[in-house]
Amino acid sequence: MINQRMSAKDWSMLFLLSCLWGGSFFFIGIAVSELPPLTIVTLRVGLAAAVLWTFLLVTGGEAPKSLKLWGTFFVLGLLNNVIPFSLIVWGQTHIASGLASIINATTPLFTVLIAGIFLSDEHITPAKLTGVIMGLLGVILLIGPSVLAGTNSDSTAQLAVVGAAISYGFATVYGRRYKAMGISPLTIVIGQVTAASIILIPLTFFIERPDQTPNPSISIWLAILSLAIFSTAFAYILFFRILSSSGATNVVLVTFLVPITASLLGWLVLDEVLYIEHFIGMLCIGLGLTVID
């Protein structure tokens, strides 16, 4: 039985994860200016896999060998990398990263429903549903009506990001199996990004022909490297550690925190102004997190 009350350490990891994944929307926003979607996703998971395998070799870790285990990694890589990454990156070629992040914040809602259906120890309670609704309201207030005003355009791109959120929900619930199997977070991450890379490399070359794409600028490469190392490799290690200790519903609360991180970074780094609706949104999100936990 997983303890669904989060410890101070879990909350600290959750906030760090929100910073890493909040930055991913920013890095993707830079990369789509010069690279096609599948190429970005393939570079993201491929470089992350290379970094993680190097880390495993340096630390003397043991690589997963079971064919059955690798079979589960291909399912997880499809649900947690190939499908959602591709849908989000493609969506961000048509809609703003802020709008993509608010749609992605529906992940906890889908996860609560999926976990309640498929997991015996994570029931859909009135408190959880209330917390999710409050959190979503806070995200809407935080992003602002000006962003939501564009939700009627590029509806296909928005539906793509909704599809990514649903895929993340299934991946989170599916990933719960690894705790009972005694699989470490590092092994899980290596397995899923490696499997995702194997799926994506031939698919990308067939669809986008990246070998014929002009060499991107240094800023694009820096964005890709940051996306792969920080927002993928390191972020997923944190993700699975929180998942194993706090459960599927709690770990996806990070999607509520990502817009907060983005707003604070904009204020601190880009001199953007925080308005009263931002603080109200943060309050709603905080209350929602408290109710769910």
N, C-alpha and C positions, 0 to 999 in steps of 0.2 A: 504493500500500500504506500503510495507516494504522499508525503506531507504537502498538502495544498496551501499551507500557511508559509509565506515566503520569509526567509531569514534576512537579516541586514546584509549579509554577504550576497545573497541572491538579488536583492534590490540594487546593490552596487554594480553587479555584473549586468543587470538589466539596463541600467542607465548608460553604462559604457557601450553596451550593444546598440542602444538607441542612437548614440553618437556615430558609431561605425556604419550602421544601416541608414541613418539620416544622411550621411555623406555620400552614400551610394547613388541617391537620386541626383545629387550635384555632379558627381563624376560622370554618370550616364548622360546628363544634360550637356556636358562638354564633349563627350565622345561621339554623340550622334551627329555632331556638326560635320564630321569627316568620315565616319565609318558606318557601314550598314549594320542593322540590328544583330543578326546571327553571328557576324564577325566579332562584335563587341562581346556577346555572351560567350562565344568559344574562347576568346582570349581571356576573359574573366575566369572561367572555370579551369582552362588549361594551365594558365600561369599559377593559379591557386594550387592546383594539383602538383605542379613542379615544386613549388615552395614547400608544401606539406610533405611530399616524399623526401625532399632534401632534409627537412627537419627530422623526419622519422629515422633516416639513415644516420644522421649525426648523433642523435640521442640513443641509438641502439634499439629502437623499438621494433616490434615484430609486425611484419606485413600480414594482412588477412589472407588466408589461403583457402578457406572453405568455399567450394563452388556454390553451395546453398546460400552462404552469407553474401557472396558477390551477387547472387540473384536478387537479394533484397536491396543491395546497393543500387542496382540498376533501376528498381522501382522507385527508391527514394531519390535518386539523381534525376529521374524524370519528373517526379512530383515537386521536388524542392529546388531544382535548378533549371532543367531544360524548358519546361512549360512556363513557370512564372517569370524567369529571367527574360525569356524571349518575348512574352506578352507585354511585360513592363517596358522593355527597351523599345519594342515596336510602338507601343502606346505613346512613349515620350517623343517619338518622331512627329506626333500629331498634336499632343497636348502638353501643357506645362508640367514641369516636375512637381510643383506644388499640388496641382490637381491630381497627378498620379499618386502622390503620397496620401492624400485624403481618401482616395478610393481604396488604396491599399490598406488603410486603417480599418476597413471592414473585416479584415482577417480574423480578429477575435470573435466576431459574431458568428462567422462560419465555423470556426474551430469549436466554439461552445456547442453548437448544434451537432457537428460531426462527432465530437468527443462524447456528447451525451448519448448519441445513438450507438456508437461502437465500443466505448470504454465503460466497463462496469463500475469503476471507481471515480468517474467524473460525470456527475449527474447535472442535468440542466435545472438549476434552482431559480426561484424568482429573484434572488439576490444577484445571481450572475447575469440574468437577462437585464435587470435594472441597471447594473453596473455597466454593461456593454452599451446600453442605450444612452446613458449619461456620458460615457466616454466618447461615443460617436458625436453627440451633440457638442461636446467640447472641441473636438477636432474641427467640426464645421465652423464654429465660432472663431477658432484660431486661424484657420486659413482665410476666412472672410467671405462675405457675399460677393465681392468683386471677382473672386476666383470661381465661385460656384455659378456665376452668371454665364460662364462658358460651357456649362455641362450639357447644353442642348446641341452643341456642335461637336463634330467628330465623335459621334456616339459609339461608333465601332471601336475606336481606340479606348474609350472609357469602359466598354464592355470587356475588352481584352484585359484591362487591369483588374476588373472584377473577377474575371476568370483566373488571373494570377492569385488573387486573394483566396479563392476557393481551393486552388491547387495547394497553396501554402497550408491551408487548414487540414487537408487530407494528409499532407506530408508530416505535419506536426503530430497528428494522431498516429500515423504509421510509424514514426520514429520512436514512439514509446516502447516498442518491442525490444529495443536494444538494451534497455536497463535489465530486463529479465535474462537476457543473453550474456550479460556481463561484458559488453563491448564498450571500449573506452571512447570518449568523445572524439579524440584524434583519429582513431580508426574509422569511425563513422564518417567523419568529414572527408578523409582521404578516399574512402570507398565511394561516397556519393559524387564528389567532384571528378574522380577518375572515370567513373561510369558515365557521368554526364559528358565528359570530354570525348569518350569513345563514341557516344551517340552523335554529338554535335559536329565533330571534325568532318566526317564524310558528308553530312547533311549540309554544312556550311559551304564546302567546296562545290557541291552540286548546285546549290541554289544561288549563292552570291559570288562565287569565283573570287575570293579575296586575293588570290595571286595576281589578279589584274587590277586591284584597287591601288591608287596612288599611295605612296608611303606617307602616313600621317605625321603631323608636326610633333615637336617635343612635348607641347602641352597636352596633346591627346595621349601620348605614351605615358606621361606622368599620371593622367587621369585613369588610364587602364591599369597601370601598376598599383595605384592606390585602391582601385576598385577590387583588384584581385587579392592583394596581400591583406589589406586592412578590413575592407568591407565584405570579404568572402572567407579567406582562410582563417584569420583570427576570429572574425565574427561568428562563424559557425561553430568553432570550438566552444565559445561562450554559450551559444545557443543550446547546444546539446548538454552542456553542464547544468544549465538552468532547467532544461527539460527533464533531466534525470532526477533532479532534487525537488522540483516544484510542480511538475505536471504540465500537460499540454495547454490547458486554458491559461495558466499564469504566464507562461513564457511568451505567448503572443501579445501580451499587454504591451510589449515593446513597440508595436505598431501605433499605439496611442502616443507614445513618447517621442517618436520620430519627428512629427511636426513641431513639437515644442523645441527640440534640439535645433531644428532648422531655423525657427524664428529667433532663438537666442543667438545663434551664430550670425544670422543676418544683422541683428542689432549690434553685436560686439565687433564684428569684422567689417561689415559693409555699411555701418552707420544707418541701418534701417530703423524706423521708429516703431515702438510697440504702443498700440492703442488699447483702450479700455476693454475692447472685445477680446484682445489677446489674453489679458489677465483673467477675464471671465471664462474663456475657453480652457485655460490652464487649470482653473479652479474646478471646472466640471470634469476634466480628465482626471485630476487628482482624486475627486470624490468617487468617480467611477472605478478607479483602481482600488480604492479602499473598500468599496462595496463588494467587488469581485473577490478580493483577497480575503 
